[in-house]
Every structure is written in C-alpha cells, then in structure tokens.
Amino acid sequence: MQILYAHEISGEPIQKVTDSILEDFRDHPALYKFTEKLVYLVATKRGEFDGYIEPLLANWEMERTALLDKILIRLAMCEILYFEDIPPKVSINEALEIAKLYSTANSSKFINGILDAFLNRMKAAGKIVKSGRGLIDPSSH
C-alpha cells in the first residue's frame, strides 16, 4: 500500500519507489518477492482493476473515490485474481483492516461493498477457481 500510494502521490517511477521502501526487507526474500510481485501486478494491471471497480460504484465516480481506498481495492482484487494461495476473504479482510487504520470512517464499508460485489461477479463468471479455505480446487486443473 505504501509503495503504490507513494508512487501515485510523487509520480516517481514505481521501481524507484519500490527500491526505496523495500530496502529494509532485502533480508527477508519471501516477503520482498511477494511484495514486489503484488506491487508490479497492481501497477501494470491498474486499468483492468479500475475497469472492475467503475461499474460497481453506484451513484459515485472513480475520481471522487479516495486514493487510498482505490489502492486497497486494487490490491485485494489483485490477490483475489492472481494469488492462487490466498483465500479471497483473507484479501478482503486485510483491505478492511488497513482501511480502518488509515482511511476514512466509512471506507471499510465502502471497500467491503465493492469487493464483495466484485468477488460475486468473478465467481459467477468462473474467473475464480478457489475452493475450500480459498485454495485452488485440484479438480479444476
């Protein structure tokens, strides 16, 4: 979240921001690799995620949505779609907890509504093949 927020605010290249913020995590290769993958997927697929978000904004506009809320929604969507080993509910709950700490009073309700609708749409479209505790269903391969 910090990397994507700093990138949006500063306009600095994503690599420069990532290197700066993740400097202290180089001794933790798994955490570094996960964070770097997540950040780059969100940054490169931003248009895709925003395309999912916009239709879910009932009587609202993307430009009026708080930047931090958009980032948290994009991060959760990315985990739901591209990180097979993370249960969708874990991604959603993480976004909600971060929103409660760092965003507005109503952000967690707003984010939950968007992500819940997104998850239901993706399941209905067959784009999510996670099952059980959120792990990939072995029978789907």
N, C-alpha and C positions, 0 to 999 in steps of 0.2 A: 504494500500500500504506500509506504513512504517513498519508494523509488518512483512509482507511477505518479504520485502527487507532485513530487519534486520536479519530475520531467515535465508535467503539464504546466506547472507554475513558472518554472525557469526557462523552458524552451530549450534547455541543454539536450544534447544527443543522449538517447537512452543508455548507450554504452558508458558514457562518461558518468552519468548519474548512478548507474548500477555499480560501476567500479568503486566509486566514492563511498556509497552507502554500504556495500557488501565487503569493504576492505577488512573489517574485523571478523568476518566469517570465513575467511580463506582456510582457517584451521579446522573447519567443520565442512568437509567436502560434500556430504549428502545434503546438508541444509543449503549450502551455497548453490549446488547444482539444481535443487528443487526450486529455489527462489529465482534463479536466473531463467530457468525454463518457463516458470509461471509468468514472470515479468515480460519476457520476449513474446510469448504467445498472446498475452493480453495486448501488448503494444502493436504487434503485427496483425492481429485479428480484431482490432478495435471496431472497425466498420461492421464486421459480422455481428459482434455483440451489440453494438448500437442499433443494428437492424432488428435484433430481437427485442431490445428494450422499447424502442419508439412505439410500436403498436400496443404495448402494454401500459402506456402512460395515458390512462383515461382522463380526459379533460386537463391535460398538463402538456408541457412542451419540454423537449430534451434540453433546450438552452436554459430553462428555468430550474432544472434539476441540479442540486448541489453537486459540485465536482467530486467531493469525497464519496457521496452516495453512488454516483456513476462508476467510480473506480471500484468500490466494493461490490457492486452488482456485476461488473465485468469480471472481476477476479473470481467470484463464485460461479458465474457462467462458464468461465474457462475451466475451472476444476471439474465442474459437472460434465462438460463435454469432452475434455482432453486428458483427464487424470483418472484412469480406469479404477485405480485402487482407493479412491476417496469417495466415500458414500455421499450422495447428493445432500442429505440432511446435515451432514457434518460441514459441508461447504456453506450451506445456508446459515447454519447456526453460528459459524465463525464470523460471517459477514455481519450478522445481527449483533454479536457481542462487540465487535470492533466499532460498529455504528453507535452503540450505546455509550461507548467510551469517548469517541472522538467527533461524532457528528451531532445533528440537532435532536431535539427531544422526540420528534416524530419520525426520524429517519429509519429506525428499526422497523416500524410498522410499514412504512413505505417500501423499504427494501424487501421485507418479507412478502408483501403482496406481489411485487414484481417477480421475485424469484420463485415463489410458489406457482404463479401462473406460467412462468417460463418452464419450470420442471414438468408441469402437467402437459403443456404443449409438446415438449420434447418427447415425453413418454408416449403420448398419443400418436406422434409422427414416427415412432420407432427409432428415434435418434439416440436413445439411452437404453443400453442393454445391461445395466447393472441390476443385480438382484440380491436377495438376502439382506445382509447388512450393508449393502451398497456395492458389493464386489461384483466383478464381471461374472455373468452366468456362463459356466463352462459349456453348457449345451448350445449356446449361441454361436460357438466357433466351429 
